[in-house]
Amino acid sequence: MAGLGLGILAALVPLTRFFGHEELNLVVESREGALFLLILAFAKMCAIAITVSGEWRGGFIIPLFLQGPVLAKQARF
């Protein structure tokens, strides 16, 4: 069930697919609007929740590193 949820989420918001290392550069250098950044932050939190509740391997610390810059950049708008 977790795989289906993550697949749907990844199809809707592709930046939620990975830990956030490479995506962080894309977010920092992008000119996306505040709404997109809020959607990305919410979607990434959902992806973390699905992964952890589905008892998948991995954690939530590294994906949270993407949350800080996304929300900080959103706050500048």
N, CA, C and O atoms as a Tripos MOL2 file, in Angstrom:
@<TRIPOS>MOLECULE
protein
  308   307    77     0     0
PROTEIN
NO_CHARGES

@<TRIPOS>ATOM
      1 N           0.8150   -1.1790    0.0000 N.3       1 MET1
      2 CA          0.0000    0.0000    0.0000 C.3       1 MET1
      3 C           0.8710    1.2610    0.0000 C.2       1 MET1
      4 O           0.5410    2.2510   -0.6520 O.2       1 MET1
      5 N           1.9760    1.2130    0.7300 N.am      2 ALA2
      6 CA          2.8670    2.3750    0.7790 C.3       2 ALA2
      7 C           3.4630    2.6500   -0.5960 C.2       2 ALA2
      8 O           3.6370    3.8080   -0.9740 O.2       2 ALA2
      9 N           3.7750    1.6120   -1.3380 N.am      3 GLY3
     10 CA          4.3460    1.7830   -2.6790 C.3       3 GLY3
     11 C           3.3830    2.4830   -3.6200 C.2       3 GLY3
     12 O           3.7890    3.3370   -4.4070 O.2       3 GLY3
     13 N           2.1200    2.1270   -3.5420 N.am      4 LEU4
     14 CA          1.1090    2.7740   -4.3730 C.3       4 LEU4
     15 C           0.9870    4.2540   -4.0060 C.2       4 LEU4
     16 O           0.9230    5.1130   -4.8860 O.2       4 LEU4
     17 N           0.9540    4.5440   -2.7200 N.am      5 GLY5
     18 CA          0.8640    5.9320   -2.2660 C.3       5 GLY5
     19 C           2.0590    6.7590   -2.7140 C.2       5 GLY5
     20 O           1.9040    7.8930   -3.1680 O.2       5 GLY5
     21 N           3.2640    6.1820   -2.5830 N.am      6 LEU6
     22 CA          4.4570    6.9030   -3.0060 C.3       6 LEU6
     23 C           4.5040    7.0750   -4.5170 C.2       6 LEU6
     24 O           4.9710    8.1010   -5.0120 O.2       6 LEU6
     25 N           4.0240    6.0770   -5.2500 N.am      7 GLY7
     26 CA          3.9870    6.1710   -6.7070 C.3       7 GLY7
     27 C           3.0610    7.2800   -7.1810 C.2       7 GLY7
     28 O           3.4070    8.0430   -8.0830 O.2       7 GLY7
     29 N           1.9000    7.3640   -6.5800 N.am      8 ILE8
     30 CA          0.9470    8.4210   -6.9480 C.3       8 ILE8
     31 C           1.5210    9.7830   -6.5860 C.2       8 ILE8
     32 O           1.4380   10.7240   -7.3750 O.2       8 ILE8
     33 N           2.0950    9.8880   -5.4130 N.am      9 LEU9
     34 CA          2.6780   11.1530   -4.9780 C.3       9 LEU9
     35 C           3.8350   11.5670   -5.8880 C.2       9 LEU9
     36 O           3.9630   12.7420   -6.2310 O.2       9 LEU9
     37 N           4.6740   10.6110   -6.2780 N.am     10 ALA10
     38 CA          5.8010   10.9100   -7.1610 C.3      10 ALA10
     39 C           5.3340   11.3330   -8.5520 C.2      10 ALA10
     40 O           5.9840   12.1500   -9.2040 O.2      10 ALA10
     41 N           4.2220   10.7880   -9.0010 N.am     11 ALA11
     42 CA          3.6920   11.1870  -10.3020 C.3      11 ALA11
     43 C           3.1580   12.6170  -10.2570 C.2      11 ALA11
     44 O           3.2610   13.3540  -11.2380 O.2      11 ALA11
     45 N           2.5940   13.0040   -9.1270 N.am     12 LEU12
     46 CA          2.0380   14.3450   -8.9940 C.3      12 LEU12
     47 C           3.1020   15.4040   -8.6840 C.2      12 LEU12
     48 O           3.0580   16.5110   -9.2200 O.2      12 LEU12
     49 N           4.0490   15.0590   -7.8240 N.am     13 VAL13
     50 CA          5.1130   15.9900   -7.4230 C.3      13 VAL13
     51 C           6.4460   15.2310   -7.4950 C.2      13 VAL13
     52 O           6.8820   14.6520   -6.5000 O.2      13 VAL13
     53 N           7.0920   15.2320   -8.6650 N.am     14 PRO14
     54 CA          8.3070   14.4220   -8.8530 C.3      14 PRO14
     55 C           9.4610   14.7290   -7.8970 C.2      14 PRO14
     56 O          10.2940   13.8560   -7.6550 O.2      14 PRO14
     57 N           9.5320   15.9200   -7.3590 N.am     15 LEU15
     58 CA         10.6360   16.2450   -6.4510 C.3      15 LEU15
     59 C          10.5380   15.5170   -5.1140 C.2      15 LEU15
     60 O          11.4490   15.6320   -4.2940 O.2      15 LEU15
     61 N           9.4770   14.7840   -4.8750 N.am     16 THR16
     62 CA          9.3440   14.0380   -3.6200 C.3      16 THR16
     63 C           9.9590   12.6500   -3.7020 C.2      16 THR16
     64 O           9.9460   11.9200   -2.7110 O.2      16 THR16
     65 N          10.4960   12.2650   -4.8520 N.am     17 ARG17
     66 CA         10.9510   10.8930   -5.0490 C.3      17 ARG17
     67 C          12.2310   10.5240   -4.3340 C.2      17 ARG17
     68 O          12.4470    9.3450   -4.0520 O.2      17 ARG17
     69 N          13.0700   11.4620   -4.0360 N.am     18 PHE18
     70 CA         14.3900   11.1280   -3.5210 C.3      18 PHE18
     71 C          14.6150   11.7520   -2.1570 C.2      18 PHE18
     72 O          13.7350   12.4250   -1.6200 O.2      18 PHE18
     73 N          15.7960   11.5270   -1.5970 N.am     19 PHE19
     74 CA         16.1160   12.0460   -0.2690 C.3      19 PHE19
     75 C          16.0910   13.5550   -0.2120 C.2      19 PHE19
     76 O          15.6620   14.1220    0.7930 O.2      19 PHE19
     77 N          16.5360   14.2200   -1.2530 N.am     20 GLY20
     78 CA         16.5250   15.6680   -1.2680 C.3      20 GLY20
     79 C          17.8650   16.3070   -1.5640 C.2      20 GLY20
     80 O          17.9430   17.5290   -1.6910 O.2      20 GLY20
     81 N          18.9290   15.5150   -1.6770 N.am     21 HIS21
     82 CA         20.2500   16.0880   -1.9310 C.3      21 HIS21
     83 C          20.2810   16.8790   -3.2400 C.2      21 HIS21
     84 O          20.6010   18.0670   -3.2430 O.2      21 HIS21
     85 N          19.9540   16.2290   -4.3290 N.am     22 GLU22
     86 CA         19.9770   16.8780   -5.6420 C.3      22 GLU22
     87 C          18.8130   17.8510   -5.7980 C.2      22 GLU22
     88 O          18.9580   18.8940   -6.4360 O.2      22 GLU22
     89 N          17.6850   17.5270   -5.2320 N.am     23 GLU23
     90 CA         16.5010   18.3660   -5.3380 C.3      23 GLU23
     91 C          16.6940   19.6900   -4.6240 C.2      23 GLU23
     92 O          16.0930   20.6980   -4.9960 O.2      23 GLU23
     93 N          17.5300   19.6870   -3.6030 N.am     24 LEU24
     94 CA         17.7920   20.9030   -2.8440 C.3      24 LEU24
     95 C          18.3630   21.9950   -3.7490 C.2      24 LEU24
     96 O          17.9560   23.1530   -3.6580 O.2      24 LEU24
     97 N          19.3000   21.6330   -4.6160 N.am     25 ASN25
     98 CA         19.8610   22.6100   -5.5530 C.3      25 ASN25
     99 C          18.7950   23.1480   -6.4960 C.2      25 ASN25
    100 O          18.7650   24.3430   -6.7880 O.2      25 ASN25
    101 N          17.9280   22.2750   -6.9680 N.am     26 LEU26
    102 CA         16.8630   22.7160   -7.8690 C.3      26 LEU26
    103 C          15.9290   23.7110   -7.1790 C.2      26 LEU26
    104 O          15.5110   24.7010   -7.7800 O.2      26 LEU26
    105 N          15.6140   23.4460   -5.9410 N.am     27 VAL27
    106 CA         14.6980   24.3160   -5.2020 C.3      27 VAL27
    107 C          15.3480   25.6670   -4.9130 C.2      27 VAL27
    108 O          14.7160   26.7080   -5.0850 O.2      27 VAL27
    109 N          16.6000   25.6550   -4.4770 N.am     28 VAL28
    110 CA         17.2830   26.8940   -4.1180 C.3      28 VAL28
    111 C          17.4750   27.7920   -5.3410 C.2      28 VAL28
    112 O          17.3400   29.0110   -5.2410 O.2      28 VAL28
    113 N          17.7880   27.1950   -6.4940 N.am     29 GLU29
    114 CA         18.0550   27.9730   -7.6930 C.3      29 GLU29
    115 C          16.8050   28.2820   -8.5170 C.2      29 GLU29
    116 O          16.8770   29.0350   -9.4880 O.2      29 GLU29
    117 N          15.6820   27.7190   -8.1460 N.am     30 SER30
    118 CA         14.4690   27.9010   -8.9560 C.3      30 SER30
    119 C          13.7960   29.2300   -8.6640 C.2      30 SER30
    120 O          14.1010   29.9040   -7.6800 O.2      30 SER30
    121 N          12.8920   29.5810   -9.5290 N.am     31 ARG31
    122 CA         12.0890   30.7960   -9.3530 C.3      31 ARG31
    123 C          10.6210   30.4210   -9.1830 C.2      31 ARG31
    124 O           9.7270   31.1580   -9.6010 O.2      31 ARG31
    125 N          10.3890   29.2860   -8.5750 N.am     32 GLU32
    126 CA          9.0250   28.8210   -8.3660 C.3      32 GLU32
    127 C           8.3250   29.7160   -7.3450 C.2      32 GLU32
    128 O           8.9600   30.3310   -6.4890 O.2      32 GLU32
    129 N           7.0230   29.7670   -7.4590 N.am     33 GLY33
    130 CA          6.2260   30.5960   -6.5620 C.3      33 GLY33
    131 C           6.0170   29.9620   -5.1990 C.2      33 GLY33
    132 O           6.3530   28.8010   -4.9660 O.2      33 GLY33
    133 N           5.4610   30.7470   -4.3240 N.am     34 ALA34
    134 CA          5.2260   30.3130   -2.9480 C.3      34 ALA34
    135 C           4.2640   29.1370   -2.8870 C.2      34 ALA34
    136 O           4.4360   28.2440   -2.0570 O.2      34 ALA34
    137 N           3.2600   29.1180   -3.7470 N.am     35 LEU35
    138 CA          2.2900   28.0250   -3.7290 C.3      35 LEU35
    139 C           2.9610   26.6970   -4.0660 C.2      35 LEU35
    140 O           2.7000   25.6850   -3.4150 O.2      35 LEU35
    141 N           3.8250   26.6980   -5.0840 N.am     36 PHE36
    142 CA          4.5440   25.4760   -5.4410 C.3      36 PHE36
    143 C           5.4080   24.9930   -4.2800 C.2      36 PHE36
    144 O           5.4510   23.7970   -3.9950 O.2      36 PHE36
    145 N           6.0910   25.9090   -3.6130 N.am     37 LEU37
    146 CA          6.9550   25.5260   -2.5040 C.3      37 LEU37
    147 C           6.1590   24.9580   -1.3320 C.2      37 LEU37
    148 O           6.6040   24.0140   -0.6790 O.2      37 LEU37
    149 N           4.9960   25.5200   -1.0670 N.am     38 LEU38
    150 CA          4.1410   24.9650   -0.0050 C.3      38 LEU38
    151 C           3.6420   23.5750   -0.3730 C.2      38 LEU38
    152 O           3.5920   22.6830    0.4740 O.2      38 LEU38
    153 N           3.2710   23.3910   -1.6400 N.am     39 ILE39
    154 CA          2.8250   22.0740   -2.1030 C.3      39 ILE39
    155 C           3.9650   21.0720   -1.9830 C.2      39 ILE39
    156 O           3.7560   19.9430   -1.5390 O.2      39 ILE39
    157 N           5.1720   21.4790   -2.3790 N.am     40 LEU40
    158 CA          6.3340   20.5930   -2.2840 C.3      40 LEU40
    159 C           6.6250   20.2140   -0.8400 C.2      40 LEU40
    160 O           6.8890   19.0480   -0.5470 O.2      40 LEU40
    161 N           6.5790   21.1820    0.0590 N.am     41 ALA41
    162 CA          6.8390   20.8970    1.4760 C.3      41 ALA41
    163 C           5.8040   19.9210    2.0360 C.2      41 ALA41
    164 O           6.1520   18.9690    2.7360 O.2      41 ALA41
    165 N           4.5350   20.1640    1.7240 N.am     42 PHE42
    166 CA          3.4710   19.2800    2.2040 C.3      42 PHE42
    167 C           3.6040   17.8830    1.5970 C.2      42 PHE42
    168 O           3.4370   16.8810    2.2930 O.2      42 PHE42
    169 N           3.9020   17.8200    0.3070 N.am     43 ALA43
    170 CA          4.0360   16.5310   -0.3720 C.3      43 ALA43
    171 C           5.2220   15.7350    0.1780 C.2      43 ALA43
    172 O           5.1390   14.5160    0.3290 O.2      43 ALA43
    173 N           6.3170   16.4230    0.4750 N.am     44 LYS44
    174 CA          7.4860   15.7350    1.0280 C.3      44 LYS44
    175 C           7.1780   15.1940    2.4200 C.2      44 LYS44
    176 O           7.6100   14.0950    2.7670 O.2      44 LYS44
    177 N           6.4370   15.9540    3.2170 N.am     45 MET45
    178 CA          6.0350   15.4620    4.5380 C.3      45 MET45
    179 C           5.1410   14.2330    4.4050 C.2      45 MET45
    180 O           5.2570   13.2860    5.1830 O.2      45 MET45
    181 N           4.2530   14.2520    3.4220 N.am     46 CYS46
    182 CA          3.3920   13.0860    3.1770 C.3      46 CYS46
    183 C           4.2170   11.8790    2.7500 C.2      46 CYS46
    184 O           3.9560   10.7590    3.1890 O.2      46 CYS46
    185 N           5.2110   12.1030    1.8940 N.am     47 ALA47
    186 CA          6.0750   11.0010    1.4530 C.3      47 ALA47
    187 C           6.8320   10.3950    2.6320 C.2      47 ALA47
    188 O           6.9660    9.1750    2.7280 O.2      47 ALA47
    189 N           7.3200   11.2400    3.5170 N.am     48 ILE48
    190 CA          8.0190   10.7430    4.7090 C.3      48 ILE48
    191 C           7.0600    9.9360    5.5800 C.2      48 ILE48
    192 O           7.4220    8.8670    6.0720 O.2      48 ILE48
    193 N           5.8490   10.4350    5.7730 N.am     49 ALA49
    194 CA          4.8600    9.7360    6.6020 C.3      49 ALA49
    195 C           4.4890    8.3870    5.9960 C.2      49 ALA49
    196 O           4.3590    7.3970    6.7150 O.2      49 ALA49
    197 N           4.3210    8.3440    4.6900 N.am     50 ILE50
    198 CA          3.9780    7.0840    4.0210 C.3      50 ILE50
    199 C           5.1190    6.0860    4.1680 C.2      50 ILE50
    200 O           4.8830    4.9110    4.4480 O.2      50 ILE50
    201 N           6.3410    6.5400    3.9850 N.am     51 THR51
    202 CA          7.5040    5.6560    4.0840 C.3      51 THR51
    203 C           7.6520    5.0860    5.4920 C.2      51 THR51
    204 O           7.8580    3.8850    5.6630 O.2      51 THR51
    205 N           7.5480    5.9450    6.4900 N.am     52 VAL52
    206 CA          7.7280    5.4940    7.8730 C.3      52 VAL52
    207 C           6.5700    4.6030    8.3150 C.2      52 VAL52
    208 O           6.8000    3.5600    8.9270 O.2      52 VAL52
    209 N           5.3370    4.9930    8.0180 N.am     53 SER53
    210 CA          4.1910    4.1830    8.4460 C.3      53 SER53
    211 C           4.0910    2.8800    7.6680 C.2      53 SER53
    212 O           3.5260    1.9060    8.1660 O.2      53 SER53
    213 N           4.6260    2.8500    6.4630 N.am     54 GLY54
    214 CA          4.6490    1.6160    5.6840 C.3      54 GLY54
    215 C           5.7830    0.6920    6.0760 C.2      54 GLY54
    216 O           5.9620   -0.3720    5.4830 O.2      54 GLY54
    217 N           6.5560    1.1040    7.0860 N.am     55 GLU55
    218 CA          7.6930    0.3420    7.6090 C.3      55 GLU55
    219 C           8.7260    0.0560    6.5330 C.2      55 GLU55
    220 O           9.3290   -1.0160    6.5000 O.2      55 GLU55
    221 N           8.9210    1.0280    5.6550 N.am     56 TRP56
    222 CA          9.9400    0.8960    4.6280 C.3      56 TRP56
    223 C          11.2850    1.2500    5.2170 C.2      56 TRP56
    224 O          11.3850    1.9560    6.2210 O.2      56 TRP56
    225 N          12.2990    0.7500    4.5790 N.am     57 ARG57
    226 CA         13.6500    1.0060    5.0250 C.3      57 ARG57
    227 C          14.0150    2.4660    4.7850 C.2      57 ARG57
    228 O          13.6230    3.0490    3.7740 O.2      57 ARG57
    229 N          14.7380    3.0370    5.6810 N.am     58 GLY58
    230 CA         15.1410    4.4360    5.5710 C.3      58 GLY58
    231 C          14.6340    5.2080    6.7690 C.2      58 GLY58
    232 O          14.0160    4.6560    7.6790 O.2      58 GLY58
    233 N          14.9040    6.4600    6.7450 N.am     59 GLY59
    234 CA         14.5000    7.2650    7.8760 C.3      59 GLY59
    235 C          13.8320    8.5370    7.4340 C.2      59 GLY59
    236 O          13.4040    8.6740    6.2880 O.2      59 GLY59
    237 N          13.7500    9.4510    8.3460 N.am     60 PHE60
    238 CA         13.0870   10.7090    8.0390 C.3      60 PHE60
    239 C          14.0080   11.9100    8.2190 C.2      60 PHE60
    240 O          13.6150   13.0280    7.8850 O.2      60 PHE60
    241 N          15.2060   11.7200    8.7300 N.am     61 ILE61
    242 CA         16.0940   12.8440    8.9920 C.3      61 ILE61
    243 C          16.6030   13.4730    7.7010 C.2      61 ILE61
    244 O          16.4740   14.6840    7.5230 O.2      61 ILE61
    245 N          17.1730   12.6920    6.8050 N.am     62 ILE62
    246 CA         17.7340   13.2340    5.5690 C.3      62 ILE62
    247 C          16.6510   13.8880    4.7100 C.2      62 ILE62
    248 O          16.8820   14.9910    4.2140 O.2      62 ILE62
    249 N          15.4850   13.2750    4.5070 N.am     63 PRO63
    250 CA         14.4500   13.9750    3.7260 C.3      63 PRO63
    251 C          14.0050   15.2890    4.3630 C.2      63 PRO63
    252 O          13.5620   16.1950    3.6580 O.2      63 PRO63
    253 N          14.1160   15.4010    5.6710 N.am     64 LEU64
    254 CA         13.7390   16.6570    6.3220 C.3      64 LEU64
    255 C          14.7020   17.7890    5.9940 C.2      64 LEU64
    256 O          14.3510   18.9600    6.1380 O.2      64 LEU64
    257 N          15.9270   17.4490    5.5500 N.am     65 PHE65
    258 CA         16.8700   18.4940    5.1660 C.3      65 PHE65
    259 C          16.3540   19.3140    3.9950 C.2      65 PHE65
    260 O          16.7510   20.4680    3.8320 O.2      65 PHE65
    261 N          15.4900   18.7520    3.1890 N.am     66 LEU66
    262 CA         14.8910   19.4970    2.0840 C.3      66 LEU66
    263 C          13.8270   20.4590    2.5980 C.2      66 LEU66
    264 O          13.6040   21.5120    2.0010 O.2      66 LEU66
    265 N          13.1760   20.1100    3.6890 N.am     67 GLN67
    266 CA         12.0790   20.9220    4.2070 C.3      67 GLN67
    267 C          12.5280   22.3230    4.6260 C.2      67 GLN67
    268 O          11.8360   23.3010    4.3440 O.2      67 GLN67
    269 N          13.6600   22.4290    5.2830 N.am     68 GLY68
    270 CA         14.1310   23.7190    5.7640 C.3      68 GLY68
    271 C          14.2930   24.7530    4.6600 C.2      68 GLY68
    272 O          13.6880   25.8220    4.7340 O.2      68 GLY68
    273 N          15.0910   24.4660    3.6390 N.am     69 PRO69
    274 CA         15.2530   25.4360    2.5620 C.3      69 PRO69
    275 C          13.9600   25.7190    1.7900 C.2      69 PRO69
    276 O          13.7310   26.8470    1.3540 O.2      69 PRO69
    277 N          13.1240   24.7030    1.6240 N.am     70 VAL70
    278 CA         11.8520   24.9260    0.9050 C.3      70 VAL70
    279 C          10.9880   25.9090    1.6780 C.2      70 VAL70
    280 O          10.4500   26.8510    1.0970 O.2      70 VAL70
    281 N          10.8510   25.7040    2.9670 N.am     71 LEU71
    282 CA         10.0170   26.5920    3.7680 C.3      71 LEU71
    283 C          10.6770   27.9600    3.9650 C.2      71 LEU71
    284 O           9.9830   28.9740    4.0340 O.2      71 LEU71
    285 N          11.9940   27.9970    4.0550 N.am     72 ALA72
    286 CA         12.7040   29.2740    4.2020 C.3      72 ALA72
    287 C          12.5500   30.1180    2.9380 C.2      72 ALA72
    288 O          12.3190   31.3250    3.0070 O.2      72 ALA72
    289 N          12.6800   29.4630    1.7860 N.am     73 LYS73
    290 CA         12.5230   30.1960    0.5370 C.3      73 LYS73
    291 C          11.0880   30.6780    0.3650 C.2      73 LYS73
    292 O          10.8520   31.7690   -0.1520 O.2      73 LYS73
    293 N          10.1420   29.8680    0.7960 N.am     74 GLN74
    294 CA          8.7300   30.2430    0.7080 C.3      74 GLN74
    295 C           8.4680   31.4520    1.5890 C.2      74 GLN74
    296 O           7.6480   32.3010    1.2410 O.2      74 GLN74
    297 N           9.1410   31.5460    2.7090 N.am     75 ALA75
    298 CA          8.9110   32.6550    3.6440 C.3      75 ALA75
    299 C           9.3730   33.9910    3.0680 C.2      75 ALA75
    300 O           8.9180   35.0470    3.5070 O.2      75 ALA75
    301 N          10.2720   33.9500    2.0880 N.am     76 ARG76
    302 CA         10.7520   35.1950    1.4730 C.3      76 ARG76
    303 C           9.7180   35.8500    0.5820 C.2      76 ARG76
    304 O           9.8360   37.0360    0.2750 O.2      76 ARG76
    305 N           8.6910   35.0950    0.1540 N.am     77 PHE77
    306 CA          7.6810   35.6550   -0.7630 C.3      77 PHE77
    307 C           6.7360   36.5540   -0.0390 C.2      77 PHE77
    308 O           5.8230   37.1120   -0.6500 O.2      77 PHE77
@<TRIPOS>BOND
     1     1     2 1
     2     2     3 1
     3     3     4 2
     4     3     5 am
     5     5     6 1
     6     6     7 1
     7     7     8 2
     8     7     9 am
     9     9    10 1
    10    10    11 1
    11    11    12 2
    12    11    13 am
    13    13    14 1
    14    14    15 1
    15    15    16 2
    16    15    17 am
    17    17    18 1
    18    18    19 1
    19    19    20 2
    20    19    21 am
    21    21    22 1
    22    22    23 1
    23    23    24 2
    24    23    25 am
    25    25    26 1
    26    26    27 1
    27    27    28 2
    28    27    29 am
    29    29    30 1
    30    30    31 1
    31    31    32 2
    32    31    33 am
    33    33    34 1
    34    34    35 1
    35    35    36 2
    36    35    37 am
    37    37    38 1
    38    38    39 1
    39    39    40 2
    40    39    41 am
    41    41    42 1
    42    42    43 1
    43    43    44 2
    44    43    45 am
    45    45    46 1
    46    46    47 1
    47    47    48 2
    48    47    49 am
    49    49    50 1
    50    50    51 1
    51    51    52 2
    52    51    53 am
    53    53    54 1
    54    54    55 1
    55    55    56 2
    56    55    57 am
    57    57    58 1
    58    58    59 1
    59    59    60 2
    60    59    61 am
    61    61    62 1
    62    62    63 1
    63    63    64 2
    64    63    65 am
    65    65    66 1
    66    66    67 1
    67    67    68 2
    68    67    69 am
    69    69    70 1
    70    70    71 1
    71    71    72 2
    72    71    73 am
    73    73    74 1
    74    74    75 1
    75    75    76 2
    76    75    77 am
    77    77    78 1
    78    78    79 1
    79    79    80 2
    80    79    81 am
    81    81    82 1
    82    82    83 1
    83    83    84 2
    84    83    85 am
    85    85    86 1
    86    86    87 1
    87    87    88 2
    88    87    89 am
    89    89    90 1
    90    90    91 1
    91    91    92 2
    92    91    93 am
    93    93    94 1
    94    94    95 1
    95    95    96 2
    96    95    97 am
    97    97    98 1
    98    98    99 1
    99    99   100 2
   100    99   101 am
   101   101   102 1
   102   102   103 1
   103   103   104 2
   104   103   105 am
   105   105   106 1
   106   106   107 1
   107   107   108 2
   108   107   109 am
   109   109   110 1
   110   110   111 1
   111   111   112 2
   112   111   113 am
   113   113   114 1
   114   114   115 1
   115   115   116 2
   116   115   117 am
   117   117   118 1
   118   118   119 1
   119   119   120 2
   120   119   121 am
   121   121   122 1
   122   122   123 1
   123   123   124 2
   124   123   125 am
   125   125   126 1
   126   126   127 1
   127   127   128 2
   128   127   129 am
   129   129   130 1
   130   130   131 1
   131   131   132 2
   132   131   133 am
   133   133   134 1
   134   134   135 1
   135   135   136 2
   136   135   137 am
   137   137   138 1
   138   138   139 1
   139   139   140 2
   140   139   141 am
   141   141   142 1
   142   142   143 1
   143   143   144 2
   144   143   145 am
   145   145   146 1
   146   146   147 1
   147   147   148 2
   148   147   149 am
   149   149   150 1
   150   150   151 1
   151   151   152 2
   152   151   153 am
   153   153   154 1
   154   154   155 1
   155   155   156 2
   156   155   157 am
   157   157   158 1
   158   158   159 1
   159   159   160 2
   160   159   161 am
   161   161   162 1
   162   162   163 1
   163   163   164 2
   164   163   165 am
   165   165   166 1
   166   166   167 1
   167   167   168 2
   168   167   169 am
   169   169   170 1
   170   170   171 1
   171   171   172 2
   172   171   173 am
   173   173   174 1
   174   174   175 1
   175   175   176 2
   176   175   177 am
   177   177   178 1
   178   178   179 1
   179   179   180 2
   180   179   181 am
   181   181   182 1
   182   182   183 1
   183   183   184 2
   184   183   185 am
   185   185   186 1
   186   186   187 1
   187   187   188 2
   188   187   189 am
   189   189   190 1
   190   190   191 1
   191   191   192 2
   192   191   193 am
   193   193   194 1
   194   194   195 1
   195   195   196 2
   196   195   197 am
   197   197   198 1
   198   198   199 1
   199   199   200 2
   200   199   201 am
   201   201   202 1
   202   202   203 1
   203   203   204 2
   204   203   205 am
   205   205   206 1
   206   206   207 1
   207   207   208 2
   208   207   209 am
   209   209   210 1
   210   210   211 1
   211   211   212 2
   212   211   213 am
   213   213   214 1
   214   214   215 1
   215   215   216 2
   216   215   217 am
   217   217   218 1
   218   218   219 1
   219   219   220 2
   220   219   221 am
   221   221   222 1
   222   222   223 1
   223   223   224 2
   224   223   225 am
   225   225   226 1
   226   226   227 1
   227   227   228 2
   228   227   229 am
   229   229   230 1
   230   230   231 1
   231   231   232 2
   232   231   233 am
   233   233   234 1
   234   234   235 1
   235   235   236 2
   236   235   237 am
   237   237   238 1
   238   238   239 1
   239   239   240 2
   240   239   241 am
   241   241   242 1
   242   242   243 1
   243   243   244 2
   244   243   245 am
   245   245   246 1
   246   246   247 1
   247   247   248 2
   248   247   249 am
   249   249   250 1
   250   250   251 1
   251   251   252 2
   252   251   253 am
   253   253   254 1
   254   254   255 1
   255   255   256 2
   256   255   257 am
   257   257   258 1
   258   258   259 1
   259   259   260 2
   260   259   261 am
   261   261   262 1
   262   262   263 1
   263   263   264 2
   264   263   265 am
   265   265   266 1
   266   266   267 1
   267   267   268 2
   268   267   269 am
   269   269   270 1
   270   270   271 1
   271   271   272 2
   272   271   273 am
   273   273   274 1
   274   274   275 1
   275   275   276 2
   276   275   277 am
   277   277   278 1
   278   278   279 1
   279   279   280 2
   280   279   281 am
   281   281   282 1
   282   282   283 1
   283   283   284 2
   284   283   285 am
   285   285   286 1
   286   286   287 1
   287   287   288 2
   288   287   289 am
   289   289   290 1
   290   290   291 1
   291   291   292 2
   292   291   293 am
   293   293   294 1
   294   294   295 1
   295   295   296 2
   296   295   297 am
   297   297   298 1
   298   298   299 1
   299   299   300 2
   300   299   301 am
   301   301   302 1
   302   302   303 1
   303   303   304 2
   304   303   305 am
   305   305   306 1
   306   306   307 1
   307   307   308 2
@<TRIPOS>SUBSTRUCTURE
     1 MET1         2 RESIDUE 1 A MET
     2 ALA2         6 RESIDUE 1 A ALA
     3 GLY3        10 RESIDUE 1 A GLY
     4 LEU4        14 RESIDUE 1 A LEU
     5 GLY5        18 RESIDUE 1 A GLY
     6 LEU6        22 RESIDUE 1 A LEU
     7 GLY7        26 RESIDUE 1 A GLY
     8 ILE8        30 RESIDUE 1 A ILE
     9 LEU9        34 RESIDUE 1 A LEU
    10 ALA10       38 RESIDUE 1 A ALA
    11 ALA11       42 RESIDUE 1 A ALA
    12 LEU12       46 RESIDUE 1 A LEU
    13 VAL13       50 RESIDUE 1 A VAL
    14 PRO14       54 RESIDUE 1 A PRO
    15 LEU15       58 RESIDUE 1 A LEU
    16 THR16       62 RESIDUE 1 A THR
    17 ARG17       66 RESIDUE 1 A ARG
    18 PHE18       70 RESIDUE 1 A PHE
    19 PHE19       74 RESIDUE 1 A PHE
    20 GLY20       78 RESIDUE 1 A GLY
    21 HIS21       82 RESIDUE 1 A HIS
    22 GLU22       86 RESIDUE 1 A GLU
    23 GLU23       90 RESIDUE 1 A GLU
    24 LEU24       94 RESIDUE 1 A LEU
    25 ASN25       98 RESIDUE 1 A ASN
    26 LEU26      102 RESIDUE 1 A LEU
    27 VAL27      106 RESIDUE 1 A VAL
    28 VAL28      110 RESIDUE 1 A VAL
    29 GLU29      114 RESIDUE 1 A GLU
    30 SER30      118 RESIDUE 1 A SER
    31 ARG31      122 RESIDUE 1 A ARG
    32 GLU32      126 RESIDUE 1 A GLU
    33 GLY33      130 RESIDUE 1 A GLY
    34 ALA34      134 RESIDUE 1 A ALA
    35 LEU35      138 RESIDUE 1 A LEU
    36 PHE36      142 RESIDUE 1 A PHE
    37 LEU37      146 RESIDUE 1 A LEU
    38 LEU38      150 RESIDUE 1 A LEU
    39 ILE39      154 RESIDUE 1 A ILE
    40 LEU40      158 RESIDUE 1 A LEU
    41 ALA41      162 RESIDUE 1 A ALA
    42 PHE42      166 RESIDUE 1 A PHE
    43 ALA43      170 RESIDUE 1 A ALA
    44 LYS44      174 RESIDUE 1 A LYS
    45 MET45      178 RESIDUE 1 A MET
    46 CYS46      182 RESIDUE 1 A CYS
    47 ALA47      186 RESIDUE 1 A ALA
    48 ILE48      190 RESIDUE 1 A ILE
    49 ALA49      194 RESIDUE 1 A ALA
    50 ILE50      198 RESIDUE 1 A ILE
    51 THR51      202 RESIDUE 1 A THR
    52 VAL52      206 RESIDUE 1 A VAL
    53 SER53      210 RESIDUE 1 A SER
    54 GLY54      214 RESIDUE 1 A GLY
    55 GLU55      218 RESIDUE 1 A GLU
    56 TRP56      222 RESIDUE 1 A TRP
    57 ARG57      226 RESIDUE 1 A ARG
    58 GLY58      230 RESIDUE 1 A GLY
    59 GLY59      234 RESIDUE 1 A GLY
    60 PHE60      238 RESIDUE 1 A PHE
    61 ILE61      242 RESIDUE 1 A ILE
    62 ILE62      246 RESIDUE 1 A ILE
    63 PRO63      250 RESIDUE 1 A PRO
    64 LEU64      254 RESIDUE 1 A LEU
    65 PHE65      258 RESIDUE 1 A PHE
    66 LEU66      262 RESIDUE 1 A LEU
    67 GLN67      266 RESIDUE 1 A GLN
    68 GLY68      270 RESIDUE 1 A GLY
    69 PRO69      274 RESIDUE 1 A PRO
    70 VAL70      278 RESIDUE 1 A VAL
    71 LEU71      282 RESIDUE 1 A LEU
    72 ALA72      286 RESIDUE 1 A ALA
    73 LYS73      290 RESIDUE 1 A LYS
    74 GLN74      294 RESIDUE 1 A GLN
    75 ALA75      298 RESIDUE 1 A ALA
    76 ARG76      302 RESIDUE 1 A ARG
    77 PHE77      306 RESIDUE 1 A PHE
